[in-house]
Amino acid sequence: MAGAKDAKGTIWVVAETNADGSLAKSSTEVATLARTLAEAAGASAAGIVIAADPKAAAAELAGYVARVVAVAEPKAAGYAWAQVAAQRAAAILASESPAVILTGAGPDGRDVAGTLSALLERPVLVNATAVAWKDGGPSVEMSVFGGKLITTSAFVDGEWGIVTVRPNVVTAEEAGSKGKVETQAPAGDLDLPLVKVVDQITEAAAALPIEEARVIVAGGRGVGGPDGFALVREIAAVLGGAVGATRAAVDSGWIPYNQQIGQTGKIVKPQLYLALGISGAIQHKVGMQTAGTIIGINRDPDAPIAEFADLVVVGDLFEVGKALLAELKSRA
């Protein structure tokens, strides 16, 4: 394939873990991308897991890439993870020959990328919506100016760098065979100042995380208030989906932030996205535009959502929503 003969080194993934020690969903997506790029480049894909107990996450990651380096770092549990992980990952990568380093574009992934950039003196391309291997390196698509423009960027000839990948732009898919896990002890001291975790606040999560939902029913300013979300929740429950919202609804205090979708919220990719009272402004569109099917219910036929939705029902969302709910219940 194009660029394969120019491939140098390995496509590396710096993986994140969940609170229970399992591999983060975003890292399964990034690892899938790493393997795809490696196949196109004629290179190999590998991953790094740094955690107080990396065993479970490393075993999961080995289902996606051929080689996994697991580092048991006790301080990963008591301090801000990204700062610890970046230093340990940098020590490993400095002795390797990376072709590119991939991380998730979430808060921890961004922090890891920034610290790695400083430690390894390498450039970063952020918030990628697509990555392909072209002309001997990664070609990175990024959504800028609130999704109004799509840019394509690459590192200069002969250089390698770091790319952060937005969640839900890649569908995670395990490899045909398991990779090998290598256990390494932490090497040397952690030189950068560490941020100690003094308290943790656990927010009550929705029954179904919106990032993983196959169906999302979302409400916007048009629902009129917190009571309006009762209908949104009812429809979501009948469809077996999750509830989402726009920033306007969250800022108004109608629904928790962890259900916000869009530029300043979460990026989702359900099979069905049902938007109730959502205008479809670009800031919201960038968070859900990759959904399989988008259906909008809005009384304004000229709302922006009509430009990209697969189907728009023009009418009062409560009248249409209640009729839809009744029909769904009759078929249940």
N, C-alpha and C positions, 0 to 999 in steps of 0.2 A: 504494500500500500504506500501512498505518497508519504515521504518523510521517514519511512521505516529504516532506511540505510543510514539516516542521520541521527537516529535515536542514541542518546547517551544516558547511561545510568538507569535509574529506577524511578517509576512513578510512586511516590510515597504518600501515605495517608496518615495524618495525626488524628487518631480516633478519640472520641469522647465517650464517657460512660454515664449511665443513669445512677440515681441515688442507690439503687439496689445492686450495683456492680455490673449490670448487664450493658451491652453495647447500645449506644444511642441510635435511634432510628436514622438520624441525619448521617451518621457515620456509615451505616449500611449503604446509603445512597451514594455517598462520596467514594466508598470502596468499590462499588459497582462501576462508577465512572472511571476510577483509576484503572480497573481491569480492562475496560473498553479502550481507554487511551493506550494502555500498554500493548494491547493486541494490534492497534493501528500503527503503533510506533516500532513494533518489533522489539519491545522492551519487556520488563517484568514489573509487576505491581507488588507493593509491600506496605505493611502498616505498622504503626507504633501505638502501643497502649501503655499509658503511665497512670497508675492508680495504686492505692494502698494495697489492694488485692486485685491484680489485673487478670487473674486466671479465667474467669467466666467470659469477660469481654474479649480477651485474646482468642479464646476458643471460638467464639462467634465470628470474630473478624477473619479467622482462618477459613471460614466458609466462603469468603469473598475474594481473598487475595492469596497468593502462593506463599508468602512469607510474612510472619508477624513477629515483631520484637516486643516482648513484654517486660516492663520494668516495674518492680514492686517498690514504690516510693511512699514510705509512711507519711511524709508531710503533705502528700496529695489529699489527705483526709482532713487535716486541721487548718489548712491554709487555702487561699484562693487558688483553685486548681490550675488555671491557665498559666500563671506565672511559673509554677513548679513544673508543669508538663512541658512548657516551651524550653526551659533550660535543659531538662533531661533529653528531650527530642533533639535539641541543637547539638548536644554532645554526640549523639548517634549519627546524625546527618552530616556532621563535619568530617567524619571518617568514611562517608559513602560518596557516591557520585550521583546525586539526584538529577533527574530530568525535569521534574517539577514536584512541588509539595502541595497537597490538597488538604484543606480543612473545611469544616462547615462554616456557614456565614452567620451562625448564631452568636450570642454574646461571648461565650467561651472560645469559639473558633476564631472570632475576630481578634480577641486578645492574644491567642496563641500565634496567629499570623503576624501580628504587629511585633511581638517580642522576638519571634524567629527572624523577622526581617532585620531587626536591629542587631541580633546576635550573629547572624550569618551574612549580614550586609547584602541582602538580596531584595529585589523589588516585589511588590504585591499587586495583584489584580483582584479587585474585590467584588463580591456579590454577583458572581457569575450565574447567568441563566442558562448557559449552554457552553460546553467546551468540546472542541474537536482537535485532532492532531493534524496539523498542516505544516508543510515546509520545515519539518524537523523540530517542531515545538507546538505548544498548546495555542490554539486560536480561541479566544475567550469572548463570548458575547455578554454584555452587561446592559442592564436597564438603567437609564439615567434620566435626570430631570423628572422624577416621579413617574417614570414609565413612558414619557413622551417620546423618547428616542432610544434606539438600540444601537450600541456601539460594538465594534469588533476590534480587539486589541491583542497584541502579542509581545513577548519579550524580545529585546534586540538580539541580533544574530549572535549565537554562541553563548547567550546568557540563559540561566534558568532562574525561576523565581517561585513565588507562592501564590496560590489561587484559592480564594474562599468561595464556596459554592452554596447558593441559596437552597433552602430545603424544598423538597417536593418538585424539583425540576428534573430529577432522575428517578426512575422506578427501580427500587432495590431488587437485585436478582442474584442469588447465590451461584457460585461457580460449580462446575461439574464435579470437582474433586476438592477435598480438604487440603489447605495449605499447612505449612509447618510453623509451629510456635517455638521461638527461641527465647529463653529466659536470661535476662541480663540484670546484674546488680547495679544499683546507682553508682555512677563513677564520679568521684570528687565531691566537693561541696557545692551547695547552691549559692552562687555569688550575689545574685540580685536580691534586693530587699523583698521579703515575703509579707503578704498581707494575711494576717491571722483572722480566721473566721470566729467571731465572738458570739454570734447568734444566728439562728436560721428560722425563717418564718415559712411555714408550709401553708400554701393557699389551697383551699378545698377545690379539688379538680372536678371538672364535669364528668359525667358517667362515661362519656366517650370523648377522648381528646380530639379536637377539631383537625389536628394535623394528620390523624390516622383514619378519619371518617370517610366512608365511601359515599355518604350522603350528608350534605350540609344544608340546613335551612337557616337563612340569615335575615336579620332585620336591620333596617336603617332608620333614618330620621322619620320616615313616613309612618312608623308604627305608633308614633305619638307619645310614648311614655313607657314606663316599666310594665304597666298593665297590658300594653299591646304585645309584649313579648310572650304573654300566656298563649296566644294563638300560635306564635312561632314555635314555642316548645311543644305544643300539642301536635302540630304537623310533623315536627322532627321525631317525636316519640312514635307516631304511627308508621313513619318511614324507616324507623330504626336508625336515625341519623343523629347528628350533633347540631348544636345551636351556635351560630356565629353572629357577628355584628359589625357595623361600620364604626369608625372612630367617633362620628357624631353621637351615636347611641352610647358609646362608652364614656365619652367626655360629659355627657348629660347625666351619667350615673345610673343609667337604666339597666346596665349589664356589666359584669366584671371585665377587666382588661384582658384576662387570659382567653377571652372569646373574640377579641378584636382581630379582624382580617384586613390586610392592606399594607401599605408602605411602611407604616409605623406599628403594624401588628404582625400577624402570622401569615405565612404563605401556605396555601392549601391546594390540594389537587384531588378533589373528590370525583367520583363518577357523575354525580348529580349535584348541582348547586342551584338551590331555589332561593331567589332574592325577593324579599317582601319589602316594599317601600324603600328600595335602594336606587338612587339615581344612576349609579355607575360611574362616579367621578374617577379620574385616572388614579388617584391615591388608593382607592379601593380596588380598582381593576387589577393593579399589579399583584394583588394578593390572591386572586382567584381566577385569573384569565386562562389558566391551563386546565381548568375543570373539564371533564368529559362532555357534559351537557349543561348549559346555563339557561335557566328559565327565570324570567323576571315578571313580577306583578307590580304594575305601577299605573297610576291614573294619568300620567303625562306620556303621551305617545312619542314625544320628542326627547325624552330623557336619554342621556348618553348610553345607558345600558342597552337601548334598542339597537345600537350600532354594532354590538358584538355578541349579544345573547342569541342562542339558538331559537328561542321562542319568547315572545313578550305578550303577556295578557294585559290589555289596557282596561283598567277598572279599579274600583275601590278595593284595597288589599284585604279589608275585613270581610267584605261581601264575597269576593273571590276565594279568599282563604278559608272561610267557613264552608263554602260550597265544596271546595277541594277536600277539606277535612271530612265532611259528611260522605263524600264519594269514596274516599280511602277507607273509612271505617266500614262502609257497606261491603267492601271487597275483602276486608280482613278475615 
